[in-house]
Amino acid sequence: MLDCTPKEIIKRSGGMINPAKTCQPIGAMYAALGIHNCLPHSHGSQGCCAYHRSHLTRHFREPVMATSSSFTEGASVFGGGGNLKTAIKNVFSIYNPDVMAVHTTCLSETIGDDLPSIIKGAEVPEGKLVIHASTPSYQGSHITGFSNMVKGMVTYLAKATRDEKKEQVNIIPGFVNPGDMREIKRLAGELGVRLIMFPDTSGVLDSPMTGKFNMFPVGGAKVEDIRDSGNSKLTIALGYYASSDSAHLLERNCQVPAITLKTPIGIKATDDFLMTLRSKFVQEIPNQLEEERGQLVDVITDNHHHFYGKKVALFGDPDILTGLTEFILSLGMQPVHVLTGTPAGTLTGSGIFEKEIKEMLAAAGHEGRVKAAGDLFELHQWIKNEPVDLLMGNTYGKYIARAEDLPFVRVGFPILDRGVHSYLPIVGYRGAMRLVEMISDTLLDRQDRDAADEDLELVM
Amino acid sequence: MAINEKMIEEILNKYPAKVKRNRKKHIVIRDSAQENQEIEANTRTIPGVVTNRGCAFAGCKGVVLGPLKDMVHIVHGPVGCGYYSWLTRRNKARAEDPEKNFLAYCVSTDMQESDIVFGGEKKLTRMIDEVVKILKPNAITISATCPVGLIGDDIQAVARAAQAKHDVNITAYSCEGYKGVSQSAGHHIANNGLMEKIIGEGDLEEPPSKYTINILGEYNIGGDSWEVERVLNDIGYEVQVVMTGNGSYEKLKNAHVAQLNLVQCHRSINYIADMLETKYGTPWLKVNFIGIRATIESLRNMALYFGDEALIKRTEEVIERELAEIEPQLEPYKKICLDKTAFCFVGGSRGHHYQGLYEELGITTVLAGYEFAHRDDYEGRDVLSNLKTDADSKNIPDLHVTPDEGRYRLKIPVERMEELKKIIPLNDYKGMINEMVDGSIVVDDLNHYETDEFIKVLKPDLFSSGIKDKYIPQKMGVPTKQLHNYDYSGPYAGFRGAINFARDVAMGFSTPTWNFIAPPWKDNPLLEGSIEQCSDDTCVKEVGV
């Protein structure tokens, strides 16, 4: 397994070997699915749309509906305006969504299709909407694409229609699973705060089996709510990379103050999320949440001896990693390698990934290798040079885990080889409890597996 | 339920007029009384229609080149295309030399905006240098993604220069996603590249054994080709190379020595089959190793081709032995599958191949079709001479090969060849429609709307297709079976594969989960049977009074 990867690290500049990111449009497609009655549309050749639908379907094990402009060579040379206009007509005639969310591809970006003009010139039925996002695959990553589509939602939909802001909060959850979005809504709901979450894929990509197929499931942020987000008192962007830009755009366009917080993974990030809501909206944190927090601290204390001093390698999306690194440190573990494929600093968001993670490590008295715009080939080489006790990341990590015989916890996007994960949150106190269980089970399974007969323990 | 033209008309009425006219030509009700039923295929996908089709890149790098295990496949473009085609096809491979198995590596030039503006050739060159230095592969392929063709990167020139510099076989494939109308364009481009720059590069002049064959159009999904090879080896065949499942550059370059080429997936590889015949005189035989009867027929046809009594005898012995092994295992599954109906919509050959296996299990295919087939895949190769090339296919160059001066030889005498053609599908394929039962529907490029409507009308017991549409019928309570990826099971080919398939399909029918879809409170009146057991008011409240 990965036998061709040498230990010796040679500097490379020709591109990625085993990337830890993918392209913008898939993030845009995912975000668009978080609008109620919305059909995502990929403006380019149809292979992109096919790949994105396949990949999202494999992660969520749910139908992922999307259309494509299906460029052929002619459209690539003469422009894709005709294809998009035809597509708009067909989409509304055949599928009748409320919104069609168009994102570009590297093809339509390279030929320079002017989406706003094409959309303006198209026949959009009365009461229907076409929004768009520019998502060239040669910039950023799937996280950038998610961010750009959410910016599209703000640009096209959000409006400030009154002088006084409403007692409601906008929450932009970032590129997390529907289960996470549900949990974030529950946490805010426990505080009794009226919230508008967008995008919101809960109820769309975790829809129940009913014996019927709904092209547009019940979930998703409603257009009128996204519109009304311009009237909110505050926007909380969860995650610098996926959410911050759109929150600031909303601030500029509609004068809704924006706060960017970490994705609420682990105790501290969840505390910060709740404290922010408290400071702006309510006086008290409900007992229910205090109890959950107390339980979390209890299970961590009960199990701290499983974690202490263990070396961990983490990879994945930057917003997930900042929360996860903080949490891993709070368990007494040592993140020695932290790598994301998403480039840092290309967004106007405030997070500079490497700096932020290094500061966290330093505060805990540790040093580690940290890299943005890295790939898994390099991560594997790091691990060969400095072995770890645990690897955490998406499914692609299983090859490294096998090659180096490492315990492996699947977290992030995509997870293609295990089910159920997208329903169960990793955010909030309960999500943190789930992470504690996953990490300790994995480490203890390994300890059991490796134990000599006489050392196999009943109680651990 | 039998379907008629009127019902199809009603389904199509939802479409805008232009779409309706277009789609109508892609749908045919099988009627054997009509000679040569025509179907439109391999034409442009309608923008804005939810299709299952992919692109030329997916056909070239994803399907045909990707499985070649000892080569590094560089994807030149932004990161996505390489990423999505990384390990997702389940084309298994066992490396002779673990240090030369690159299947778990995804190599992308990860083009950035500056590469789009200033050109990506330098970055590609650097990537090749790094791959040669670090991974040391036997050969390298370069596949182009959409923007590469637009900005005019000359990947062929980069490949030539790099090959001269490193003395490693490097081939480049201009398989930009917008070429053609589906994956099919990419298959053709890959076929051309392999034929032009790799096959025939080896030194072998003579076949290594008496019955040396190549298997074309087999991608070893879930280990299919290993199951087929097990039986072939047992009969006495030597497989020179499988194109391209578990295939290797080292084997592929000597593909010219085979005495017979088997064609499994006609759509993806018929180009190479034809070219091998023209260049080396090697005939090809259309085979189908999906299903027991099809496997037996294919084995017998192969034996007839070689015409050797010992081989024919050995073939029958192996068939008998295999049947004795699997028939008892098949029985319990057949009972579960009996009298069921299925949709079978896949790729460019499986849509046909799996129908036989369904029939053996007692499942009738009521609707079938292909994602990216051409008319010959439906109607048979007789239509080839009548096909007009449209603008989209013209963009894919046809490679014109000529007989190889040193290596061309007739594998069997001309007269015998003509005799054989009358009894076995030598250099011929009759297409899918021919084998379908009257009243069944053939749909080309079946889209989501039609899937939905046909399921409502025909109410199939099983829906077999791919990952993108798998969960749609499943939400309706219809069991699904992925026939691209086999739902991560397999192998499904050959004798033992048929058992795996029967088991998996039977499992789909009989999983207890279907009984839980309707919650009990949907059928039962409120309060029934629970009040009397309650001792206080709260209990009544809990059941909703």
Interface residues (C-beta under 8 A of the other chain):
Chain A: M1 L2 D3 C4 P6 I10 R12 S13 G14 G15 M16 I17 N18 P19 K21 T22 C23 P25 I26 H41 G44 S45 Q46 G47 C48 A50 Y51 H52 R53 S54 H55 T57 R58 R61 E62 P63 V64 M65 A66 T67 S68 S69 S70 F71 T72 E73 G74 A75 S76 N83 L84 T86 A87 I88 K89 N90 V91 S93 I94 Y95 T105 C106 L107 E109 T110 I111 P136 S137 Y138 Q139 S141 S207 M209 T210 G211 K212 F213 N214 M215 G341 F377 Y396 Y399 L416
Chain B: K14 Y15 P16 V19 R44 T45 I46 P47 G48 V49 V50 T51 N52 R53 G54 C55 A56 F57 A58 G77 P78 V79 G80 C81 G82 Y83 Y84 S85 W86 T88 P98 E99 K100 N101 F102 A104 Y105 C106 V107 S108 T109 D110 M111 Q112 E113 D115 I116 K123 L124 T125 R126 M127 I128 D129 E130 V131 K133 I134 L135 K136 T145 C146 P147 G149 L150 I151 E176 G177 Y178 K179 G180 V181 S182 Q183 A391 D392 N395 H448 Y449 D452 G466 I467 K468 D469 K470 Y471 I472 P473 Q474 K475 M476 G477 I517 A518
